[in-house]
Each structure stands twice: as structure tokens, then as C-alpha cells.
Amino acid sequence: MPQAFTKVTMLEPDNGEAWNNIAALWMQQQRWPQAFSALGQATKHKRDSWQTWENYAQAALHTGALLQAVRALAQVLELTSGQRLMMPLAARLVEALEEQQQAAEAPAGDGSSAAAAAAAAGGAAEEQNTAGHESDDEPLVASEHLLGLLHLSGDVPTAPAAADADAAAAAAAASDERSRASLLAAAGTVLKNAANAPACTPALWGLLARWHSLQGSADSAKEAWLKAVRGLQGTAYKADPEAFEAMADASVRLANAYIAVHTAGGGAGSSRDLAAARMHLRGVLRSTEEAFAQSEASARMRAALEEVMQLEAQATAQKAAASAKT
């Protein structure tokens, strides 16, 4: 069977289905550069398959081709009319962008910069979770029989060198500030489009909030975290451990967003942000105390609450000192 796929691609290099089948073999073997190359050809000739684009996004993330991953996720959204965005892939994309920014901001000569850059370039996307999205046209998966026939010594052709050059160029350009800004903008477009589509979830609002933080927009990040928290309020977070973890994480991040706005703004408005953070954290802790008081997530919320209250005390003291001088 692999020989048959190979023969088809040799005789018909524009046969997207054959390239897709070859890519599925490489994906099962976790040979991501080969899968990325084959999927690059598949998407050229099978452009209307969202499954192919989703696989391409996964392979792109595994090989550090972030711009291609963004474009592939955009294609999935377009082809499914906003019905689908693979959240593990979107989450890994945002993580890679955060790692990239950490590397860019690290002091010169700091060894962590190289490590962060390597992590951003080579980080693996999480396994796909297709629950709730079954269809008659599932993403291609190679059978055990095909894997047994597969010879990794070179029977399966790779895509033309242009695809490899494209991936290498994208990885190299990502270290450049202008390219990073373009990549951030492209990722933001995808996340914003998804937030306005049926695929939107509280988790997606959280990813958009993290993107706003990368852009340095504290107010927008705060608003996105507020939407994430509001979405989670409709879940069973008071009793369900998984829902509680999601609510606790979003609540801590929301508190941090309030703190960022306070730090950036100052004045009475930012004091109201601290008060809002305090009231929200207290409310979640109170409503989940019976089931989760001893959990690590509750401990993180209590630590965030303490930080907020300390900042409130500092702001009150500074205001009193300023009044005394006048």
C-alpha cells in the first residue's frame, strides 16, 4: 500500500489524496518534518478538506513553522464556517508565541533565551481531541497493516525542496522582531475570528486574553478574561473538579489582568480594578470552599487574593500620604 501511494504521487504529483495518505503514515510514526512536507503538497491539491488543513497545522507546530500553523488554522475556520477550531493546537500556538516573546525579552547572553527559542521552535502540539466533531470524512489515520509495510529508509517520497526551504525560512524569520510582530498579528486575526464564531468557548477567550497580553494591551486582556470567567460561571465548577480547575485558573489570570491594569494606570479607576479582583476571588473561594478548600487551585486563588489586598493597602496608604501633604 505505501508503494502504491508512492507510485501515485510519482505519476500524479497533483494527487492530494495520495499525499495526504503518505502524511498520515508519517504522522503515526511521529516523523513530523516528513509529514509537514507531504501535507504541504496535500494542501496545494486538496484545499477544500479541513481535516487536511488541521493535520497540516499540527505538523507545522511540531516543526516550529508557526506562520504556516496560523494559516492552516485560519483555513479550518473558513472551511467549517467557524464551527471548528482545535483548541489543543490553538493553545500550543499561543504557548509558542509566549515562549518566543520570553526569548526575545531575555537579556543578551542569557542561556534561557536559547532554550526558550528552541522550545518555541520545536514544541510539540498536544494530541488532537475530536470528541463532538465526528463526520464521515475523518482525518486520515494509517492502519497497523500500512505501518508494518512502511519502510523508513526512503520508499516514501518527500515534497519538493521548496516546502523544506519555506519551513526553514519561517523558523529563521520568527527570530526577527518584524516577523514576530506579523506572526502575532496573524494569530490574533485567527483568534478574533474564532471568538466571533460558533467555535467560541471560555477557553478560547482565555487564549485571546493571553494574545492581548503579548500585544501589551492590559485592558483588552482583562476584558477577554472577564468573558472567559463569565462563560465558566455556567459550568458545574462548584462541584466538578475539571470545571473548578478551569475556573480557578481563569480567576487567577483575571486577577493578574486587573493588577496589570492597576500597575499601568494608577488612580481611582485602577483602585476599582483591584476591588473587582478582590470581590471576584472571594466569591469563587466562598462558593467552592466546601468541595475544594484544600486544593492547590484554591491555594493559588488565596495567594492571588493576598497580593490584591496588599496592593489595595499600598494604594490606600499612598493616597493618604498624598492627602496629608496637601
C-alpha positions in Angstrom: 0.0 0.0 0.0 2.7 2.6 0.8 4.4 1.7 -2.5 1.0 2.3 -4.2 0.8 5.8 -2.6 4.4 6.5 -3.7 3.7 5.4 -7.3 0.6 7.6 -7.4 2.5 10.7 -6.3 5.2 9.9 -8.8 2.7 9.5 -11.7 0.3 12.2 -10.4 2.1 14.7 -8.3 -1.1 16.8 -8.0 -3.0 13.9 -6.3 -3.7 15.5 -2.9 -5.3 12.3 -1.5 -2.2 10.3 -2.1 0.0 13.0 -0.4 -2.5 13.0 2.5 -2.3 9.3 2.9 1.5 9.4 2.9 1.4 12.2 5.5 -0.9 10.0 7.7 1.8 7.3 7.7 4.5 9.8 8.8 2.2 11.3 11.5 1.6 7.9 13.1 5.4 7.4 13.2 5.7 11.0 14.6 8.1 11.8 11.7 6.9 15.4 11.7 9.2 17.0 9.1 8.2 14.3 6.6 4.6 14.7 7.4 4.8 18.5 7.2 6.4 18.2 3.8 3.8 15.8 2.5 0.9 17.8 3.9 2.3 20.9 2.2 1.7 19.1 -1.1 -1.6 17.8 0.0 -3.0 21.2 0.8 -2.0 22.5 -2.6 -4.1 20.0 -4.3 -6.8 19.2 -1.7 -7.6 22.7 -0.5 -11.2 22.1 0.5 -10.5 19.5 3.2 -10.5 21.0 6.7 -9.1 17.7 8.0 -6.0 18.1 5.8 -5.5 21.7 6.9 -5.9 20.6 10.6 -3.3 17.9 10.2 -1.1 20.5 8.4 -1.4 22.8 11.4 -0.4 20.0 13.8 2.6 19.1 11.7 3.6 22.8 11.4 3.5 23.2 15.1 5.6 20.2 15.6 8.3 21.5 13.2 8.2 25.1 14.5 6.6 26.5 11.4 4.3 28.9 13.3 3.2 31.0 10.5 2.1 28.0 8.5 0.2 26.7 11.5 -1.7 30.0 11.8 -2.6 30.0 8.2 -3.8 26.4 8.4 -6.0 27.1 11.5 -7.5 30.1 9.6 -8.3 27.7 6.7 -10.0 25.3 9.1 -12.2 28.1 10.5 -13.1 29.2 7.0 -13.9 25.8 5.6 -16.1 24.9 8.6 -17.8 28.3 8.7 -16.4 28.9 12.2 -17.7 25.6 13.6 -14.3 24.2 14.4 -11.0 25.3 16.0 -8.9 22.5 17.5 -8.2 24.0 20.9 -5.1 22.0 21.8 -3.5 23.3 18.6 -4.6 26.8 19.3 -3.3 26.6 22.8 0.1 25.2 21.7 0.3 28.1 19.2 -0.2 30.7 21.9 2.3 28.9 24.2 4.9 29.0 21.4 4.2 32.7 20.9 4.7 33.3 24.6 7.9 31.3 24.6 9.1 33.4 21.6 8.5 36.6 23.4 10.3 35.4 26.6 13.3 34.5 24.4 13.2 37.9 22.7 13.0 39.7 26.1 15.7 37.7 27.8 18.9 39.6 28.5 21.7 39.1 25.9 23.9 36.2 26.8 21.2 34.6 29.0 21.2 30.9 28.3 17.5 30.7 29.0 16.9 32.7 25.8 18.3 30.0 23.6 16.4 27.4 25.5 13.2 29.3 25.1 13.7 29.8 21.5 14.4 26.1 21.0 11.2 25.3 22.9 9.2 27.7 20.8 10.6 26.3 17.5 10.4 22.7 18.4 7.5 22.4 20.8 5.1 19.6 20.1 1.4 20.2 19.7 -0.9 18.2 22.0 -2.8 15.2 20.8 -5.9 16.0 18.8 -9.2 15.6 20.6 -12.0 15.2 18.1 -14.8 14.5 20.6 -18.1 16.0 19.4 -16.8 16.6 15.8 -17.2 13.2 14.2 -18.0 13.2 10.5 -18.0 10.9 7.5 -14.7 12.4 6.5 -12.4 11.7 9.4 -8.7 12.9 9.5 -6.6 10.2 7.8 -5.1 7.6 10.1 -2.8 4.9 8.8 -3.7 1.3 9.7 -1.4 -1.1 11.5 -1.0 -3.0 8.3 0.2 0.1 6.5 2.7 0.8 9.3 4.0 -2.7 9.0 4.7 -2.2 5.3 6.2 1.2 5.7 10.0 1.3 5.2 11.5 4.5 6.6 14.7 4.1 4.5 13.3 6.2 1.7 10.4 4.4 0.0 8.1 7.4 0.7 9.0 10.5 -1.3 9.2 13.8 0.4 7.8 17.0 -1.0 9.9 19.2 -3.2 12.7 21.1 -1.6 10.7 24.3 -1.7 8.5 23.2 1.2 11.5 22.4 3.4 13.0 25.8 2.4 9.8 27.5 3.3 9.7 25.9 6.7 13.3 26.8 7.4 12.8 30.4 6.2 9.7 30.7 8.5 11.7 29.4 11.5 14.6 31.8 10.9 12.3 34.7 10.3 10.5 34.1 13.6 13.5 35.4 15.5 13.3 38.7 13.7 11.2 41.3 15.5 9.2 42.4 12.4 8.4 38.8 11.5 7.4 38.1 15.1 5.0 41.1 15.0 3.5 39.9 11.7 3.1 36.4 13.2 1.4 37.8 16.3 -1.0 39.9 14.1 -1.9 36.8 12.0 -2.5 34.7 15.1 -4.7 37.5 16.6 -6.8 37.6 13.5 -7.5 33.9 13.8 -8.3 34.1 17.5 -10.6 37.1 17.0 -12.4 35.4 14.1 -12.9 32.3 16.2 -14.2 34.4 19.1 -16.9 35.8 16.8 -17.8 32.3 15.5 -19.8 29.4 16.9 -16.5 27.7 17.9 -16.0 30.2 20.7 -15.6 28.8 24.2 -14.4 30.2 27.5 -11.0 28.6 26.8 -10.9 30.5 23.5 -11.5 33.8 25.3 -8.6 32.8 27.6 -6.3 32.3 24.6 -7.4 35.6 23.2 -6.7 37.3 26.5 -3.2 35.8 26.5 -2.7 37.1 23.0 -3.7 40.6 24.1 -1.1 40.4 26.9 1.5 39.5 24.3 0.5 42.7 22.5 0.8 44.7 25.7 -2.9 45.5 25.9 -3.7 45.1 29.6 -7.3 46.5 29.3 -8.2 44.2 26.3 -6.7 41.2 28.2 -8.8 42.0 31.2 -11.9 42.2 29.1 -11.2 38.9 27.5 -10.6 37.2 30.8 -13.9 38.6 32.1 -15.7 36.9 29.2 -13.9 33.7 29.9 -14.9 33.8 33.5 -18.5 34.6 32.7 -18.6 31.7 30.3 -17.2 29.4 33.0 -19.9 30.6 35.5 -22.4 28.5 33.6 -20.4 25.3 34.3 -20.5 23.0 37.3 -17.3 24.5 38.7 -18.7 24.3 42.3 -18.7 20.5 42.2 -16.8 19.2 39.1 -13.0 19.1 39.6 -12.2 19.8 36.0 -14.6 22.7 35.7 -13.3 24.0 39.0 -9.7 23.9 37.8 -10.7 25.9 34.7 -12.5 28.5 36.8 -9.6 28.8 39.3 -7.1 29.2 36.6 -9.2 31.8 34.8 -9.9 33.6 38.1 -6.2 33.9 39.0 -5.4 35.1 35.4 -8.2 37.6 35.6 -6.8 38.9 39.0 -3.4 39.2 37.3 -5.0 41.2 34.5 -6.7 43.5 37.0 -3.3 44.0 38.7 -1.6 44.8 35.3 -4.3 47.4 34.6 -3.7 48.9 38.1 0.0 49.0 37.7 -0.2 50.6 34.2 -2.9 53.1 35.1 -2.9 54.2 38.7 -5.6 56.5 40.1 -9.1 55.8 41.3 -10.0 53.7 38.2 -7.2 51.2 38.9 -8.3 51.0 42.5 -11.7 49.9 41.4 -10.0 47.2 39.3 -8.3 45.9 42.5 -11.6 45.9 44.3 -13.2 44.0 41.5 -10.4 41.4 41.6 -10.8 41.0 45.4 -14.6 40.5 45.2 -14.3 38.0 42.4 -11.7 35.9 44.1 -13.5 36.0 47.4 -16.8 34.9 45.7 -15.2 32.0 43.9 -13.4 30.8 47.0 -16.5 31.1 49.1 -18.7 29.2 46.7 -16.2 26.4 46.2 -14.9 26.1 49.8 -16.9 23.0 50.7 -15.7 20.9 47.8 -12.2 22.3 47.1 -10.9 24.3 50.0 -7.8 22.1 50.3 -6.9 22.0 46.6 -3.8 23.6 45.1 -6.0 25.6 42.9 -7.7 27.2 45.9 -4.3 27.9 47.3 -3.4 29.8 44.1 -6.5 31.8 44.4 -5.8 32.7 48.0 -2.3 33.8 47.1 -3.7 36.0 44.3 -6.2 37.4 46.8 -3.5 38.2 49.2 -1.5 40.0 46.5 -4.5 42.0 45.5 -5.2 43.0 49.1 -1.6 44.1 49.6 -1.7 46.3 46.6 -5.0 47.8 47.8 -3.4 48.6 51.2 -0.4 50.2 49.4 -2.7 52.3 47.2 -4.7 53.4 50.3 -1.5 54.4 52.1 -0.2 56.3 49.1 -3.5 58.1 48.8 -3.5 59.0 52.5 0.2 60.2 52.2 -0.7 62.4 49.2 -3.7 63.9 51.0 -1.6 64.7 54.1 0.9 66.7 52.0 -1.9 68.8 50.7 
